[in-house]
Amino acid sequence: MNNHFLYKNYKVVILVISTILFSLGAYFHEINNFPLYRLIRGVIPISFLGLLLFYHGKKVYQPLIYFLFFYGLSSIATVWYEINSFAILSLIFNLLSFLVLIVSLLPKVDLKKLKGLFLIGFILMVLINGYLIFSLVKEIQDFSLSSLHFAFVVISTMALILSAFLVLLYNHTYSTKGSLYFSLFVFFIVFSEVFRALAYYNLAFGDIDVYIARILLIIAMCTLVQYSMVKKKNNEHLNTKYF
């Protein structure tokens, strides 16, 4: 099986990898091996990072490399999330991953294109979503391990909301297939984070939240690979530097 075949059939490849990773996670969760279940979550972005490097070599854009690397480390650190220092470390890596997105998106957005009713609707949508997410954060305040831990929860949440805000502007600015895929990737990640918090603190639907969070994460990774495959205009690239 040569590289050309794997490249041509990349959708099959990511489907197989996704199925294996989801199945492993589901198995470890069902047997109550939660450390390995969390570890698999860290393996997912690292695996897709390897997949991007396999398909694109040194032409993988830096933001994708750094995001997946830090996001993977964040998830791996959650294996010991009940220990305050590891919980904070996990949130620091999580924050770094979203800061990569923020720094990459900021130069690409054009606020001048937000006008009239679209601007009003856009602001309302961001405010409502921001309120809902911060309401969730307030719910978990009593479960925080320390004041520093909770501070990083709040900061990471702000970075999450800002990333969603900027990617909406990014897609509105360029309105291409590539910008749409990247926007979907970010929003799948954001909702995966929300359902992961709901699952961990058992605030809503129990195990259903667990599997929704994991499915959304895997869909996000698949969408990111799809984004890397589509042709993009030169000016819409997140970064002109290669890894």
CORGI-V498523 format. One record per backbone hydrogen bond with DSSP energy under -1.0 kcal/mol. CO is the residue of the C=O (numbers start at 1). NH is the residue of the N-H. Records with the same first field share a line. If there is no record, write none. Layout:
BEGIN
CO->NH + NH
END
This chain:
BEGIN
2->6
3->7
4->8
5->9
7->10
9->13
10->14
11->15
12->16
13->17
14->18
15->19
16->20
17->21
18->22
19->23
20->24
21->25
22->26
23->27
24->28
25->29
26->30
27->31
28->33
29->32
32->34
33->37
34->38
35->39
36->40
37->41
38->42
39->43
40->44
42->46
43->47
44->48
45->49
46->50
47->51
48->52
49->53
50->54
51->55
52->56
53->57
56->59
60->243
61->65
62->66
63->67
64->68
65->69
66->70
67->71
68->72
69->73
70->74
71->75
72->76
73->77
76->79
77->80
78->81
80->83
83->87
84->88
85->89
86->90
87->91
88->92
89->93
90->94
91->95
92->96
93->97
94->98
95->99
96->100
97->101
98->102
99->103
100->104
101->105
102->106
105->108
106->109
110->113
111->114
115->119
116->120
117->121
118->122
119->123
120->124
121->125
122->126
123->127
124->128
125->129
126->130
127->131
128->132
129->133
130->134
131->135
132->136
133->137
134->138
135->139
136->140
140->143
141->144
146->150
147->151
148->152
149->153
150->154
151->155
152->156
153->157
154->158
155->159
156->160
157->161
158->162
159->163
160->164
161->165
162->166
163->167
164->168
165->169
166->170
167->171
168->172
169->173
170->174
171->175
176->180
177->181
178->182
179->183
180->184
181->185
182->186
183->187
184->188
185->189
186->190
187->191
188->192
189->193
190->194
191->195
192->196
193->197
194->198
195->199
196->200
197->201
198->203
205->208
206->210
207->211
208->212
209->213
210->214
211->215
212->216
213->217
214->218
215->219
216->220
217->221
218->222
219->223
220->224
221->225
222->226
223->227
224->228
225->229
226->230
233->236
241->62
END
